[in-house]
Amino acid sequence: MGCWLVSADTLAESRFVVSPLAETTASLKTLERGTAAHPGERAWLDTYLSAYRERLAGDPVTALLVRAGLGRGWNATFLTPTPTGEGEQTFTDELARIRETPAETARADLAESLAGPLPARLRRSDLPARAADLLWWVWTETVLPHWPRRRGIIEADVVARTGQLSRGGWAAALDGLRPGMRWLGEGRLRINAYDYPQLELSGARLMFVPVTPGRGWVSWDTAHRYAVVYPCSGALAEQDRAPVPETLGALLGTARAGVLVLLDTPKSTTQLVALTGQGLGSVGRHLKVLLDAGLVRRRRTGRSVLYYRTDAGQVLMDVQRRE
């Protein structure tokens, strides 16, 4: 199996990273496969898949590049650069790393991904520019219009994972992070079920990068920088809202109880306004009452403030469901 040996110092310095490029690459993978991981992703594909296929139909070299570099095997390394983890980077900053890849490096990475000789049509010098242009199209046309909402889901996942880490340690936070991944203890992190040589990450920077599409991967670009890109727990489209228990509505008021019900995963005020249909002022007042009652807490992550249930709030919900 693929296993990383992670030192205590590396774990202590690891971090969650928001990467617009990783989100875009995961979206490109979804477009290329044309299959959805959940209903929200299906709706997104229905909106953008035809335009994506039309674009590649007019650019067969780039179409071949995507199939070679992001197919069902190993990703071409230059197409999935490991985030630097040095502050928040814009999509343009991240994309520049792909565009500036030397042509010979891109060709070598594609040959490794294919595990064989490079097709004649890909023996050219403009592969990094073509890849960057396609990723720019995917970002501007299919991801950017939804980025505020996607970012909110990503940030909520980070808060939830951080909470799991504080309550149950790395085993709780990392188990199930992506298919086949498991914390084995004694510093061993199983990445996947493949029979790869064990890698030692002592002194390295380890990053966990959530994305909203149901696609993930691992990457490293130096001996000191590793990343696990994983599908976050939120979905692109909210599931049907759970009904507000009648007794909970009587206790808190239906509108306020509805806010508590929605906080099964951390959410921002903006998300709660969109989901409840209530005004910003009303949602803010409900959150203040729930905060004062000790039923929810808030935490800043990036540029957002996310609200989530406390243990007391969860117990209240569990009691209501049993009645």
C-alpha contacts under 8 A as a table, 3 or more apart, distances in Angstrom:
res1	aa1	res2	aa2	distance
1	M	190	R	7.06
1	M	191	I	7.75
1	M	192	N	6.13
1	M	193	A	4.44
1	M	194	Y	4.34
1	M	195	D	4.06
1	M	196	Y	5.80
1	M	197	P	7.94
2	G	190	R	5.91
2	G	191	I	5.38
2	G	192	N	5.21
2	G	193	A	6.02
2	G	194	Y	5.24
2	G	195	D	5.66
2	G	196	Y	4.73
2	G	197	P	6.65
2	G	198	Q	6.39
3	C	188	R	6.56
3	C	189	L	5.58
3	C	190	R	4.35
3	C	191	I	5.60
3	C	192	N	7.37
3	C	196	Y	7.38
3	C	197	P	7.39
3	C	198	Q	5.02
3	C	199	L	6.56
4	W	188	R	5.82
4	W	189	L	5.13
4	W	190	R	6.35
4	W	191	I	7.05
4	W	198	Q	5.67
4	W	199	L	4.83
4	W	200	E	5.84
4	W	201	L	6.72
5	L	187	G	5.50
5	L	188	R	4.71
5	L	189	L	6.34
5	L	198	Q	6.97
5	L	199	L	5.99
5	L	200	E	4.63
5	L	201	L	5.90
5	L	202	S	7.65
6	V	10	T	6.25
6	V	11	L	6.69
6	V	187	G	4.96
6	V	188	R	6.12
6	V	189	L	6.94
6	V	200	E	6.34
6	V	201	L	5.10
6	V	202	S	6.13
7	S	10	T	5.19
7	S	11	L	6.38
7	S	187	G	5.95
7	S	201	L	6.63
7	S	202	S	5.18
7	S	203	G	7.48
8	A	11	L	5.15
8	A	12	A	6.13
8	A	187	G	7.16
9	D	12	A	5.04
9	D	13	E	6.28
9	D	202	S	7.53
9	D	203	G	6.97
10	T	13	E	5.20
10	T	14	S	6.01
10	T	201	L	7.11
10	T	202	S	6.26
10	T	203	G	5.84
10	T	204	A	5.93
10	T	205	R	6.32
10	T	206	L	6.64
11	L	14	S	5.09
11	L	206	L	7.30
13	E	205	R	6.90
13	E	206	L	7.45
14	S	205	R	6.16
14	S	206	L	4.80
14	S	207	M	5.59
14	S	208	F	7.76
15	R	206	L	6.78
15	R	207	M	5.09
15	R	208	F	6.26
16	F	158	V	6.68
16	F	207	M	5.66
16	F	208	F	4.69
16	F	209	V	5.84
16	F	210	P	7.74
17	V	83	P	7.87
17	V	85	G	6.66
17	V	207	M	6.43
17	V	208	F	6.10
17	V	209	V	5.08
17	V	210	P	7.44
18	V	88	E	7.48
18	V	151	R	7.99
18	V	154	I	7.38
18	V	155	E	7.84
18	V	209	V	6.08
18	V	210	P	6.88
19	S	22	A	5.25
19	S	23	E	6.38
19	S	83	P	7.22
19	S	89	Q	7.42
19	S	91	F	7.63
19	S	209	V	6.83
20	P	23	E	5.06
20	P	24	T	6.18
20	P	90	T	6.96
20	P	91	F	5.32
21	L	24	T	4.98
21	L	25	T	6.06
21	L	91	F	5.64
21	L	94	E	6.23
21	L	95	L	6.78
22	A	25	T	5.04
22	A	26	A	6.04
22	A	80	T	7.44
22	A	209	V	7.65
22	A	211	V	6.86
22	A	229	V	7.44
23	E	26	A	5.22
23	E	27	S	6.21
23	E	143	V	7.94
23	E	211	V	5.16
23	E	212	T	6.92
23	E	213	P	7.45
24	T	27	S	4.94
24	T	28	L	6.14
24	T	135	L	6.78
24	T	138	V	6.52
24	T	139	W	5.66
24	T	143	V	6.57
25	T	28	L	4.90
25	T	29	K	6.24
25	T	80	T	7.47
25	T	135	L	7.06
26	A	29	K	5.07
26	A	30	T	6.36
26	A	211	V	7.10
26	A	213	P	6.00
26	A	214	G	7.68
26	A	215	R	5.58
26	A	216	G	6.90
27	S	30	T	5.00
27	S	31	L	6.22
27	S	138	V	7.56
27	S	143	V	7.61
27	S	213	P	6.13
28	L	31	L	5.03
28	L	32	E	6.06
28	L	135	L	7.44
28	L	138	V	6.69
29	K	32	E	5.07
29	K	33	R	6.21
29	K	70	L	6.81
29	K	215	R	7.16
30	T	33	R	5.28
30	T	34	G	5.81
30	T	35	T	6.49
30	T	36	A	7.04
30	T	213	P	7.15
30	T	214	G	7.80
30	T	215	R	7.23
31	L	34	G	4.99
31	L	35	T	7.63
31	L	45	L	6.87
31	L	49	L	6.02
31	L	52	Y	7.12
32	E	66	V	7.89
32	E	67	R	7.88
34	G	45	L	7.12
34	G	49	L	7.12
35	T	42	R	7.44
35	T	45	L	7.97
36	A	39	P	7.15
36	A	41	E	5.32
36	A	42	R	5.04
36	A	45	L	7.38
36	A	214	G	7.68
37	A	41	E	6.34
37	A	42	R	7.51
37	A	213	P	7.46
37	A	214	G	5.45
38	H	41	E	5.42
38	H	42	R	6.40
38	H	235	A	7.33
39	P	42	R	4.89
39	P	43	A	6.38
39	P	237	A	7.30
40	G	43	A	5.22
40	G	44	W	6.42
40	G	235	A	6.51
40	G	236	L	5.01
40	G	237	A	4.32
40	G	238	E	7.52
41	E	44	W	4.97
41	E	45	L	6.13
41	E	213	P	7.05
41	E	235	A	7.77
41	E	236	L	6.15
41	E	237	A	7.47
42	R	45	L	5.06
42	R	46	D	6.15
43	A	46	D	5.07
43	A	47	T	6.45
44	W	47	T	5.20
44	W	48	Y	6.43
45	L	48	Y	5.26
45	L	49	L	5.11
46	D	49	L	6.00
46	D	50	S	7.67
47	T	50	S	7.56
48	Y	51	A	5.51
48	Y	52	Y	6.29
48	Y	142	T	6.63
49	L	52	Y	5.08
49	L	53	R	6.19
50	S	53	R	5.22
50	S	54	E	6.08
51	A	54	E	5.01
51	A	55	R	6.16
52	Y	55	R	5.16
52	Y	56	L	6.42
53	R	56	L	5.21
53	R	57	A	6.00
54	E	57	A	5.05
54	E	58	G	6.60
55	R	58	G	5.48
55	R	59	D	6.65
56	L	59	D	4.85
56	L	60	P	6.07
56	L	62	T	6.75
56	L	63	A	5.30
57	A	60	P	6.00
57	A	63	A	7.45
59	D	62	T	5.64
59	D	63	A	6.37
60	P	63	A	4.84
60	P	64	L	6.13
61	V	64	L	5.19
61	V	65	L	6.19
61	V	121	R	6.68
61	V	122	L	7.08
62	T	65	L	4.79
62	T	66	V	6.22
62	T	127	L	7.89
62	T	130	R	6.26
62	T	131	A	7.01
62	T	134	L	7.83
63	A	66	V	5.31
63	A	67	R	6.39
64	L	67	R	5.12
64	L	68	A	6.07
64	L	122	L	7.80
65	L	68	A	5.15
65	L	69	G	5.94
65	L	122	L	7.01
65	L	127	L	7.55
65	L	131	A	7.62
66	V	69	G	5.16
66	V	70	L	5.48
66	V	71	G	7.14
66	V	131	A	7.78
67	R	70	L	5.67
67	R	71	G	5.02
68	A	71	G	5.84
68	A	76	A	7.92
68	A	110	L	6.32
68	A	113	S	6.77
68	A	114	L	6.10
69	G	74	W	7.71
69	G	75	N	5.47
69	G	76	A	4.69
69	G	79	L	7.17
69	G	109	D	7.92
69	G	110	L	5.55
69	G	113	S	6.03
69	G	114	L	7.52
70	L	73	G	7.46
70	L	74	W	7.36
70	L	75	N	5.08
70	L	76	A	6.66
70	L	79	L	7.93
71	G	74	W	7.38
71	G	75	N	7.03
73	G	113	S	6.64
73	G	114	L	7.59
74	W	112	E	7.80
74	W	113	S	4.98
74	W	114	L	7.73
75	N	79	L	7.21
75	N	80	T	7.09
75	N	113	S	5.81
76	A	79	L	5.60
76	A	80	T	6.99
76	A	106	A	7.78
76	A	109	D	4.94
76	A	110	L	5.25
76	A	112	E	7.09
76	A	113	S	5.24
77	T	80	T	5.45
77	T	81	P	6.42
77	T	109	D	5.80
77	T	219	S	7.50
77	T	221	D	7.74
78	F	81	P	5.72
78	F	98	I	6.15
78	F	101	T	6.94
78	F	105	T	7.67
78	F	106	A	6.15
78	F	109	D	6.72
79	L	98	I	6.47
79	L	131	A	7.49
80	T	219	S	7.01
81	P	97	R	7.50
81	P	98	I	7.42
81	P	219	S	7.08
81	P	220	W	7.51
81	P	221	D	6.84
82	T	219	S	5.77
82	T	220	W	5.63
82	T	221	D	6.08
82	T	225	R	7.15
82	T	226	Y	6.60
82	T	227	A	6.05
83	P	94	E	7.79
83	P	207	M	7.89
83	P	227	A	7.30
84	T	225	R	7.56
85	G	88	E	7.49
85	G	207	M	7.23
86	E	89	Q	7.98
89	Q	93	D	5.94
89	Q	94	E	6.61
90	T	93	D	5.16
90	T	94	E	6.42
91	F	94	E	5.18
91	F	95	L	5.98
92	T	95	L	5.08
92	T	96	A	6.19
93	D	96	A	5.43
93	D	97	R	7.36
94	E	97	R	5.74
94	E	98	I	7.56
95	L	98	I	5.40
95	L	99	R	6.43
95	L	132	A	6.42
95	L	135	L	7.97
95	L	136	W	7.92
96	A	99	R	5.00
96	A	100	E	5.97
96	A	132	A	7.92
97	R	100	E	5.32
97	R	101	T	6.42
98	I	101	T	5.34
98	I	128	P	5.98
98	I	129	A	7.75
98	I	131	A	7.56
98	I	132	A	6.21
99	R	128	P	5.01
99	R	129	A	5.13
99	R	131	A	7.56
99	R	132	A	5.52
100	E	128	P	7.03
100	E	129	A	7.97
101	T	105	T	6.72
101	T	106	A	6.64
101	T	128	P	6.04
102	P	105	T	5.31
102	P	106	A	6.49
102	P	128	P	7.62
103	A	106	A	5.13
103	A	107	R	6.29
103	A	124	R	7.59
103	A	125	S	5.04
103	A	126	D	6.83
103	A	127	L	6.67
103	A	128	P	6.70
104	E	107	R	5.17
104	E	108	A	6.18
104	E	125	S	7.57
105	T	108	A	5.11
105	T	109	D	6.11
106	A	109	D	5.14
106	A	110	L	6.21
106	A	127	L	6.84
106	A	128	P	6.64
107	R	110	L	5.15
107	R	111	A	6.23
107	R	118	L	7.39
107	R	122	L	7.48
107	R	123	R	6.99
107	R	127	L	7.81
108	A	111	A	5.12
108	A	112	E	6.26
109	D	112	E	5.08
109	D	113	S	6.18
110	L	113	S	4.92
110	L	114	L	6.15
110	L	118	L	7.06
111	A	114	L	5.08
111	A	115	A	5.89
111	A	116	G	5.72
111	A	117	P	5.78
111	A	118	L	5.29
112	E	115	A	4.89
112	E	116	G	6.91
114	L	117	P	7.36
114	L	118	L	7.51
118	L	122	L	6.45
118	L	123	R	6.87
119	P	122	L	5.53
119	P	123	R	6.92
120	A	123	R	5.37
121	R	124	R	7.25
122	L	127	L	7.44
124	R	127	L	6.67
125	S	128	P	7.86
126	D	129	A	5.38
126	D	130	R	6.21
127	L	130	R	5.09
127	L	131	A	6.14
128	P	131	A	5.16
128	P	132	A	6.11
129	A	132	A	5.09
129	A	133	D	6.07
130	R	133	D	5.12
130	R	134	L	6.29
131	A	134	L	5.26
131	A	135	L	6.23
132	A	135	L	5.11
132	A	136	W	6.05
133	D	136	W	5.05
133	D	137	W	6.32
134	L	137	W	5.04
134	L	138	V	6.28
135	L	138	V	5.00
135	L	139	W	6.06
136	W	139	W	5.09
136	W	140	T	6.10
137	W	140	T	5.33
137	W	141	E	5.70
137	W	142	T	7.78
138	V	141	E	5.43
138	V	142	T	5.35
138	V	143	V	6.51
139	W	142	T	5.75
139	W	143	V	4.78
139	W	144	L	5.60
140	T	143	V	6.21
140	T	144	L	5.20
140	T	145	P	7.39
141	E	144	L	6.71
141	E	145	P	7.20
142	T	145	P	6.51
142	T	146	H	7.53
143	V	146	H	5.49
143	V	147	W	5.84
144	L	147	W	4.78
144	L	148	P	7.97
145	P	148	P	7.91
146	H	149	R	5.66
146	H	150	R	6.12
147	W	150	R	4.91
147	W	151	R	5.71
148	P	151	R	5.16
148	P	152	G	6.25
149	R	152	G	5.08
149	R	153	I	6.46
149	R	271	Q	7.76
150	R	153	I	5.10
150	R	154	I	6.22
150	R	212	T	6.58
150	R	236	L	6.88
151	R	154	I	4.96
151	R	155	E	6.05
152	G	155	E	5.16
152	G	156	A	6.07
152	G	267	K	7.28
152	G	268	S	7.07
152	G	271	Q	7.72
152	G	304	S	7.57
153	I	156	A	5.07
153	I	157	D	6.24
153	I	212	T	7.30
153	I	232	C	7.79
153	I	234	G	5.71
153	I	235	A	7.59
153	I	236	L	7.98
153	I	267	K	7.67
154	I	157	D	5.11
154	I	158	V	6.40
154	I	210	P	6.01
154	I	211	V	6.45
154	I	212	T	6.78
154	I	232	C	6.51
154	I	234	G	7.52
155	E	158	V	5.04
155	E	159	V	6.38
155	E	301	T	6.32
155	E	302	G	7.40
155	E	304	S	7.68
156	A	159	V	5.15
156	A	160	A	6.23
156	A	234	G	7.98
156	A	265	T	6.90
156	A	266	P	4.90
156	A	267	K	6.01
156	A	306	L	6.73
157	D	160	A	5.02
157	D	161	R	6.05
157	D	210	P	7.45
157	D	232	C	5.95
157	D	233	S	6.23
157	D	234	G	6.93
157	D	265	T	7.82
157	D	266	P	7.41
158	V	161	R	5.14
158	V	162	T	6.01
158	V	210	P	7.66
158	V	301	T	7.89
159	V	162	T	5.11
159	V	163	G	6.16
159	V	266	P	6.89
159	V	299	R	7.56
159	V	301	T	7.18
159	V	306	L	7.80
160	A	163	G	5.09
160	A	164	Q	6.31
160	A	265	T	7.05
160	A	266	P	6.73
161	R	164	Q	5.00
161	R	165	L	6.15
161	R	173	A	5.49
162	T	165	L	4.97
162	T	166	S	6.30
162	T	173	A	7.22
163	G	166	S	5.19
163	G	167	R	6.22
164	Q	167	R	5.16
164	Q	168	G	5.71
164	Q	169	G	6.96
164	Q	172	A	5.78
164	Q	173	A	5.14
165	L	168	G	5.46
165	L	169	G	4.48
165	L	170	W	5.57
165	L	171	A	7.90
165	L	172	A	6.23
165	L	173	A	4.91
166	S	169	G	5.91
167	R	172	A	7.93
168	G	171	A	6.84
168	G	172	A	5.09
168	G	173	A	7.27
169	G	172	A	5.67
169	G	173	A	6.51
170	W	173	A	4.96
170	W	174	L	5.77
170	W	175	D	7.99
170	W	183	W	7.01
171	A	174	L	5.51
171	A	175	D	5.67
171	A	182	R	7.40
171	A	183	W	5.12
171	A	184	L	7.67
171	A	185	G	7.62
172	A	175	D	5.85
173	A	177	L	7.49
174	L	177	L	5.15
174	L	181	M	7.40
174	L	182	R	6.37
174	L	183	W	6.23
175	D	178	R	7.92
175	D	181	M	6.17
175	D	182	R	4.52
175	D	183	W	5.84
176	G	179	P	6.26
176	G	180	G	7.23
176	G	181	M	5.85
176	G	182	R	6.39
177	L	181	M	6.32
177	L	182	R	7.78
177	L	230	Y	6.30
177	L	231	P	7.55
177	L	232	C	7.90
178	R	181	M	5.51
178	R	216	G	7.10
178	R	230	Y	5.48
178	R	231	P	6.72
179	P	192	N	7.20
180	G	190	R	7.40
180	G	191	I	6.51
180	G	192	N	4.66
180	G	193	A	5.94
181	M	189	L	7.38
181	M	190	R	5.27
181	M	191	I	4.66
181	M	192	N	5.47
182	R	189	L	6.07
182	R	190	R	5.14
182	R	191	I	6.90
183	W	188	R	6.38
183	W	189	L	4.74
183	W	190	R	6.20
184	L	187	G	7.39
184	L	188	R	5.31
184	L	189	L	5.84
184	L	190	R	6.77
185	G	188	R	5.52
185	G	189	L	7.44
190	R	193	A	7.69
191	I	218	V	7.95
201	L	204	A	5.23
201	L	223	A	7.83
201	L	224	H	7.29
203	G	224	H	6.73
204	A	223	A	7.00
204	A	224	H	4.03
204	A	225	R	5.61
204	A	226	Y	7.25
205	R	224	H	5.73
205	R	225	R	4.77
205	R	226	Y	6.19
206	L	225	R	6.14
206	L	226	Y	4.95
206	L	227	A	5.74
207	M	225	R	7.93
207	M	226	Y	6.25
207	M	227	A	4.61
207	M	228	V	6.35
208	F	227	A	5.71
208	F	228	V	4.93
208	F	229	V	6.05
208	F	230	Y	7.46
209	V	227	A	6.92
209	V	228	V	6.00
209	V	229	V	4.55
209	V	230	Y	6.22
210	P	229	V	5.80
210	P	230	Y	5.06
210	P	231	P	5.72
210	P	232	C	5.16
211	V	214	G	7.75
211	V	215	R	7.78
211	V	216	G	7.72
211	V	229	V	6.99
211	V	230	Y	6.12
211	V	231	P	5.08
211	V	232	C	5.63
212	T	231	P	5.62
212	T	232	C	5.57
212	T	233	S	7.88
212	T	234	G	6.88
212	T	235	A	6.50
212	T	236	L	6.52
213	P	231	P	6.06
213	P	232	C	7.94
213	P	235	A	7.90
213	P	236	L	7.62
214	G	230	Y	7.94
214	G	231	P	5.08
214	G	232	C	7.94
215	R	230	Y	6.86
215	R	231	P	5.91
216	G	228	V	7.66
216	G	229	V	4.98
216	G	230	Y	4.53
216	G	231	P	5.96
217	W	228	V	6.23
217	W	229	V	5.18
217	W	230	Y	6.72
218	V	226	Y	7.62
218	V	227	A	5.67
218	V	228	V	4.55
218	V	229	V	5.87
219	S	226	Y	5.86
219	S	227	A	5.30
219	S	228	V	6.67
220	W	223	A	7.43
220	W	225	R	5.71
220	W	226	Y	4.37
220	W	227	A	6.25
221	D	225	R	6.41
221	D	226	Y	7.17
222	T	225	R	5.54
222	T	226	Y	7.73
223	A	226	Y	7.96
232	C	235	A	7.83
234	G	238	E	7.98
235	A	238	E	6.22
235	A	239	Q	7.78
238	E	241	R	7.71
241	R	262	L	7.49
242	A	261	V	7.19
242	A	262	L	7.84
243	P	258	G	7.95
244	V	248	L	6.97
244	V	249	G	6.50
244	V	254	T	7.08
244	V	257	A	6.58
244	V	258	G	5.79
244	V	261	V	6.74
245	P	248	L	5.25
245	P	249	G	6.24
245	P	320	Q	6.52
245	P	321	R	7.31
246	E	249	G	5.11
246	E	250	A	6.29
247	T	250	A	5.01
247	T	251	L	6.23
247	T	320	Q	7.09
248	L	251	L	5.01
248	L	252	L	6.08
248	L	253	G	7.46
248	L	254	T	7.53
248	L	257	A	6.20
248	L	320	Q	6.65
249	G	252	L	5.38
249	G	253	G	4.61
249	G	254	T	4.12
249	G	255	A	7.55
249	G	256	R	7.69
249	G	257	A	5.47
249	G	258	G	7.81
250	A	253	G	5.49
250	A	254	T	6.86
252	L	256	R	5.98
252	L	257	A	5.60
253	G	256	R	5.47
253	G	257	A	5.93
254	T	257	A	5.10
254	T	258	G	6.03
255	A	258	G	5.08
255	A	259	V	6.67
256	R	259	V	5.23
256	R	260	L	6.63
256	R	283	V	7.93
256	R	286	H	5.36
256	R	287	L	7.90
257	A	260	L	5.09
257	A	261	V	6.21
258	G	261	V	5.05
258	G	262	L	6.34
258	G	276	T	7.52
259	V	262	L	5.22
259	V	263	L	6.58
259	V	272	L	7.03
259	V	276	T	7.42
259	V	283	V	7.65
259	V	286	H	7.44
259	V	287	L	7.76
260	L	263	L	5.29
260	L	264	D	7.76
260	L	290	L	7.89
260	L	296	V	7.90
260	L	309	R	7.31
260	L	313	G	7.75
261	V	264	D	6.36
261	V	317	M	7.56
262	L	265	T	7.26
262	L	272	L	7.62
263	L	266	P	5.69
263	L	267	K	6.45
263	L	307	Y	7.04
263	L	308	Y	5.34
263	L	309	R	6.05
264	D	308	Y	7.12
264	D	309	R	6.98
265	T	308	Y	6.39
266	P	306	L	5.63
266	P	307	Y	5.26
266	P	308	Y	4.56
266	P	309	R	7.80
267	K	271	Q	6.06
267	K	272	L	6.69
267	K	306	L	4.99
267	K	307	Y	5.44
267	K	308	Y	6.82
268	S	271	Q	5.20
268	S	272	L	6.34
268	S	304	S	6.71
268	S	305	V	5.83
268	S	306	L	4.46
268	S	307	Y	6.14
269	T	272	L	5.05
269	T	273	V	6.15
269	T	280	L	7.44
269	T	283	V	7.08
269	T	284	G	7.26
269	T	305	V	7.67
269	T	306	L	7.31
269	T	307	Y	7.77
270	T	273	V	5.15
270	T	274	A	6.34
270	T	280	L	7.63
271	Q	274	A	5.13
271	Q	275	L	6.14
272	L	275	L	5.06
272	L	276	T	5.89
272	L	283	V	7.15
273	V	276	T	5.43
273	V	277	G	5.62
273	V	278	Q	5.51
273	V	279	G	6.16
273	V	280	L	6.01
273	V	283	V	6.51
274	A	277	G	5.53
274	A	278	Q	7.62
278	Q	282	S	6.31
278	Q	283	V	6.47
279	G	282	S	5.29
279	G	283	V	6.32
280	L	283	V	5.28
280	L	284	G	6.07
281	G	284	G	5.05
281	G	285	R	6.24
282	S	285	R	5.18
282	S	286	H	6.29
283	V	286	H	5.12
283	V	287	L	6.16
284	G	287	L	5.14
284	G	288	K	6.25
285	R	288	K	5.11
285	R	289	V	6.39
286	H	289	V	5.28
286	H	290	L	6.25
287	L	290	L	5.03
287	L	291	L	5.95
287	L	296	V	7.76
288	K	291	L	5.00
288	K	292	D	6.06
289	V	292	D	5.13
289	V	293	A	6.13
290	L	293	A	5.05
290	L	294	G	6.28
290	L	295	L	5.28
290	L	296	V	5.75
291	L	294	G	5.15
291	L	295	L	6.00
291	L	296	V	5.12
291	L	297	R	6.00
292	D	295	L	7.74
293	A	296	V	7.85
294	G	297	R	7.24
294	G	310	T	6.97
294	G	312	A	7.00
294	G	313	G	7.40
295	L	309	R	5.90
295	L	310	T	5.36
295	L	311	D	7.54
295	L	312	A	5.60
295	L	313	G	4.16
295	L	314	Q	7.82
296	V	307	Y	6.56
296	V	308	Y	5.41
296	V	309	R	4.24
296	V	310	T	4.94
296	V	313	G	6.35
297	R	307	Y	5.68
297	R	308	Y	5.60
297	R	309	R	6.30
297	R	310	T	6.19
298	R	305	V	6.51
298	R	306	L	5.44
298	R	307	Y	4.34
298	R	308	Y	6.30
299	R	305	V	5.61
299	R	306	L	5.44
299	R	307	Y	6.61
300	R	303	R	7.21
300	R	304	S	5.77
300	R	305	V	4.32
300	R	306	L	6.21
301	T	304	S	5.51
301	T	305	V	6.24
301	T	306	L	7.27
309	R	312	A	7.62
309	R	313	G	5.23
309	R	314	Q	6.08
310	T	313	G	5.02
310	T	314	Q	6.23
311	D	314	Q	5.04
311	D	315	V	6.13
312	A	315	V	5.11
312	A	316	L	6.25
313	G	316	L	5.12
313	G	317	M	6.34
314	Q	317	M	5.04
314	Q	318	D	6.13
315	V	318	D	5.01
315	V	319	V	6.13
316	L	319	V	5.22
316	L	320	Q	6.30
317	M	320	Q	5.15
317	M	321	R	6.29
318	D	321	R	5.19
318	D	322	R	6.42
319	V	322	R	5.28
319	V	323	E	6.56
320	Q	323	E	5.36
